[in-house]
Amino acid sequence: MHRHGGARKGAGRPRSSTRVTHAARPRFDGRRTPLHVTLRMAKGVWNLRSQRGYACVEHALKAERALRGLRVVHFSVQGNHLHLIVEADDRGTLSRRMQGFGIRFARRVNAMMGRRRGRVLGDRYHARVLGTAREVHRAIAYVLLNHLKHSAQAGRVGITVDPFSSGTTFEHFAEPVKRPTGTGPPPVSRPESFLLRMGWLRHGPISTIRPTPH
């Protein structure tokens, strides 16, 4: 007698070391609505805030910019996670291109760590819809100033812009900033949504002294 159903050892879809999926499918209106995406690394992945770690991120971002399906407008690289502010034409494009970004990025990180394969990304990425100008303003401040959360520079005038972010060419800081030298332009795309092009500026430039709460 054959029985069907129930858990079986080895059954189900095989685990992938580069799988990137939605935590929840965000509702957004294609080109008009940006999103704040967070990608966390798996345990054991090396600190990304190094020249080698940043090079892995930069490679994946350049590839996505060339494909034009996912527009990364702002980003920052933290030790064990990435923050991206992105636009995509629709939900399907967002899902496919985030998966492509994750696969390409994971391959580079594994090569950097001297291994053929291994889990690099956490199981899921988190995508938060930014539906208002204020939400976009807060997200930009959070992403570009994320390094100040644990920095002695927090609250000072003339901070050094995070070299592991798109802030190196950002033009709307409220206070004077020191920009790192010897770095090329970050691999970002021009925004197409009104909110990311100019809508967020209704709430003023980004203050480095009084960061907007997220």
Beta strands, then each sheet from edge to edge (+ up, - down):
strand 1: 21-22
strand 2: 35-41
strand 3: 70-77
strand 4: 81-88
strand 5: 121-129
sheet 1: 1+ 5+ 2- 4+ 3-
end
